[in-house]
Amino acid sequence: MKHYTGLDVSVKETAICIVDETGKICREVKVPSHPDDLIAVLRDPALSGLA
């Protein structure tokens, strides 16, 4: 199943929303707006198990 990610970026923090191909929200998180923090969320092995 395909997943899509939306990012709402500001200077201090970024809101991340991951939805499946039907539009169902699979995950919503806020993290500091730092590349390492964003990568950690997007590379999370638990995402591969989303269905």
ChimeraX attribute file (.defattr): number of C-alpha atoms within 10 A of each C-alpha:
attribute: neighborCount
match mode: 1-to-1
recipient: residues
	/A:1	8
	/A:2	9
	/A:3	17
	/A:4	12
	/A:5	14
	/A:6	12
	/A:7	13
	/A:8	11
	/A:9	14
	/A:10	10
	/A:11	8
	/A:12	9
	/A:13	15
	/A:14	19
	/A:15	16
	/A:16	18
	/A:17	16
	/A:18	19
	/A:19	17
	/A:20	16
	/A:21	11
	/A:22	9
	/A:23	10
	/A:24	11
	/A:25	14
	/A:26	15
	/A:27	13
	/A:28	12
	/A:29	11
	/A:30	16
	/A:31	15
	/A:32	15
	/A:33	16
	/A:34	12
	/A:35	8
	/A:36	9
	/A:37	14
	/A:38	18
	/A:39	10
	/A:40	11
	/A:41	15
	/A:42	13
	/A:43	10
	/A:44	10
	/A:45	10
	/A:46	9
	/A:47	14
	/A:48	10
	/A:49	7
	/A:50	14
	/A:51	11
